[in-house]
Amino acid sequence: MDFFDDIFKKLFPKRSKTIPLIKENLKRSEKYKYEFQTWVLSNDAMYWFARVYESYHLKRQGQPSPDIEVHLFASPASNGVAITYTNAMSSKQFRFIFDKLKESILQLDYPYKLYTSDRAHYERTNYIETIEKHYLKPVYGTNKEVEKKLKTDKQLPQFYGNILIEYIQVDGEPSFIRLLANIYSDRLFLDALPFEELLEKILK
């Protein structure tokens, strides 16, 4: 198998039916919440999101990034991006990025709700994989623009689709963050908004 194909399949695998060793709701301590909110307003947060944003654009242009590696995924049903961990930041900073992506989606002009947040541990062949997950879905009936579309188009807007954000650790060490927007190709729904637009809004 080609080296880059192997990496790509690890970043964006087909969903397996592996049963987790442990699965639990994802909860943050009050101390963590305070540290997170402080970080969100800091220059450090601005710095790292600027680096991720720059790396994303370089990847789209086929150029390497000097700061943080970003991988892109596109298919008829899903679009995604994976952010690889770098030792230039701490594991706590990387988890903060994961949680900030969720917060940014909840602050979009188009309404989203957090459907679930959990943590699961999986026993792989040679390691233990831990996946923290935020899963978000569009909300209808709380936005005048959406209500107007429902009356005229008779179709549900899906905005950017259902959004899955995952923070993957290998043997307790940070590995990468994966964000996937899963879209509907159904007559009940309007076409999804561009994935590139979503990334522009949550990374800038």
C-alpha positions in Angstrom: 0.0 0.0 0.0 1.2 3.5 -0.9 2.4 5.4 2.2 0.1 8.4 1.6 -2.9 6.1 0.9 -2.2 4.5 4.3 -2.2 7.8 6.0 -5.4 8.9 4.2 -7.2 5.8 5.3 -6.2 6.3 8.9 -7.4 9.9 8.8 -10.7 9.2 7.0 -11.5 5.5 7.5 -14.7 3.7 6.6 -16.8 3.4 9.7 -16.2 0.0 11.4 -18.6 -1.8 13.7 -15.9 -2.2 16.4 -17.5 -2.1 19.8 -15.6 0.3 22.1 -14.1 -1.0 25.3 -15.6 2.0 27.2 -18.0 4.7 26.0 -19.0 7.6 28.2 -20.5 11.1 27.9 -17.9 13.8 27.4 -17.8 16.1 30.4 -15.4 18.9 31.1 -14.4 20.0 34.6 -15.0 23.5 35.8 -11.3 24.1 35.8 -11.0 23.0 32.2 -14.0 25.2 31.2 -12.3 28.2 32.8 -9.0 27.5 31.1 -10.7 27.0 27.8 -12.6 30.2 27.9 -9.4 32.1 28.9 -7.6 30.5 26.0 -10.3 31.3 23.5 -9.8 35.0 24.1 -6.0 34.7 24.0 -3.4 35.5 21.4 -2.4 31.8 21.5 -5.8 30.8 20.2 -5.7 33.4 17.4 -2.2 32.2 16.5 -3.0 28.6 16.1 -6.3 29.1 14.2 -4.4 31.4 11.9 -1.8 28.7 11.3 -4.5 26.0 10.7 -6.3 28.4 8.3 -3.1 29.1 6.4 -2.3 25.4 6.2 -5.8 24.7 4.9 -5.3 27.1 2.0 -1.8 25.9 1.2 -3.2 22.3 1.1 -5.9 23.4 -1.4 -3.2 24.9 -3.6 -1.1 21.7 -3.4 1.6 23.3 -1.3 3.2 22.1 1.9 2.6 23.8 5.2 5.6 24.9 7.4 3.4 24.9 10.6 0.7 22.3 10.9 -0.3 19.5 8.5 -3.8 19.6 7.1 -5.5 16.9 5.0 -8.6 17.2 2.9 -11.3 14.7 2.0 -14.2 15.0 -0.5 -16.9 12.6 -1.6 -20.5 12.9 -2.9 -21.8 12.3 0.7 -19.1 13.9 2.9 -16.5 16.6 3.0 -13.8 16.7 5.6 -10.6 18.1 7.0 -8.0 16.5 9.3 -5.6 18.5 11.4 -2.5 16.6 12.5 -1.0 17.2 15.9 2.3 19.0 16.1 4.8 19.0 19.1 4.9 22.8 18.7 1.7 22.9 20.8 0.7 21.2 24.0 -1.9 18.4 24.1 -4.2 20.8 26.0 -4.0 23.4 23.3 -4.9 20.7 20.7 -8.0 19.7 22.7 -8.9 23.4 23.0 -8.9 23.6 19.2 -11.2 20.6 19.1 -13.7 22.2 21.5 -13.4 25.6 19.9 -14.4 24.1 16.5 -17.6 23.0 18.2 -18.3 26.4 19.7 -17.7 28.1 16.4 -20.3 25.9 14.7 -22.8 26.7 17.5 -22.2 30.4 16.8 -22.9 30.2 13.0 -25.6 32.4 11.5 -27.4 29.1 10.6 -28.6 27.4 13.8 -27.0 24.2 14.9 -27.5 22.2 18.1 -25.1 19.8 19.8 -26.7 16.4 19.4 -24.1 14.4 21.4 -20.6 14.6 22.9 -18.9 11.4 24.0 -15.6 9.6 24.5 -14.9 6.0 23.4 -11.9 3.8 23.8 -11.1 1.1 21.2 -8.7 -1.7 21.3 -6.8 -1.8 18.0 -4.2 -4.4 16.9 -1.2 -2.7 18.4 -2.6 0.3 20.3 -5.6 1.8 22.2 -7.4 4.5 20.3 -9.5 7.1 22.1 -12.0 9.2 20.2 -13.7 12.3 21.7 -16.6 13.3 19.6 -19.0 16.3 19.1 -21.9 15.7 16.7 -24.0 18.6 15.6 -27.2 18.9 13.6 -29.1 21.8 12.0 -32.0 23.3 13.9 -35.2 24.4 12.2 -37.9 26.8 13.2 -35.6 29.2 15.1 -34.5 31.4 12.2 -36.8 33.7 10.1 -34.8 33.1 6.9 -35.2 29.4 7.4 -38.9 29.7 8.1 -39.3 31.7 4.9 -37.5 29.1 2.8 -39.7 26.4 4.2 -42.8 28.2 3.1 -41.5 29.0 -0.4 -39.3 26.0 -1.3 -41.2 23.3 0.7 -37.8 21.7 1.3 -35.7 21.6 4.4 -32.4 23.5 4.4 -29.5 21.3 5.5 -27.1 24.2 5.8 -23.6 22.5 5.8 -25.1 19.1 6.7 -24.6 17.1 9.9 -21.2 17.9 11.4 -19.0 15.4 13.2 -15.8 16.6 15.0 -13.5 14.0 16.5 -10.3 14.3 18.5 -8.2 11.1 18.1 -5.6 9.9 20.6 -3.3 6.9 20.2 -2.2 5.3 23.5 -3.2 8.5 25.3 -1.2 10.8 23.0 -2.8 13.4 20.6 -2.8 12.3 17.0 -5.3 14.4 14.9 -8.6 16.2 14.8 -11.1 15.2 12.1 -14.1 17.3 11.0 -16.6 15.8 8.6 -19.7 17.4 7.1 -22.2 14.7 6.0 -24.8 15.9 3.5 -28.1 14.6 2.3 -28.8 14.0 -1.4 -32.6 13.8 -0.9 -35.5 15.7 -2.5 -36.7 16.6 1.0 -33.6 18.8 1.4 -32.1 21.8 -0.4 -28.5 21.5 -1.5 -25.9 21.8 1.2 -23.9 25.0 1.5 -20.3 24.8 0.4 -17.9 23.1 2.8 -15.2 25.7 2.0 -17.6 28.4 3.3 -18.0 26.5 6.5 -14.2 26.2 7.1 -13.8 29.9 6.2 -16.2 30.8 9.0 -15.0 28.5 11.7 -11.2 28.9 11.1 -11.0 32.7 10.6 
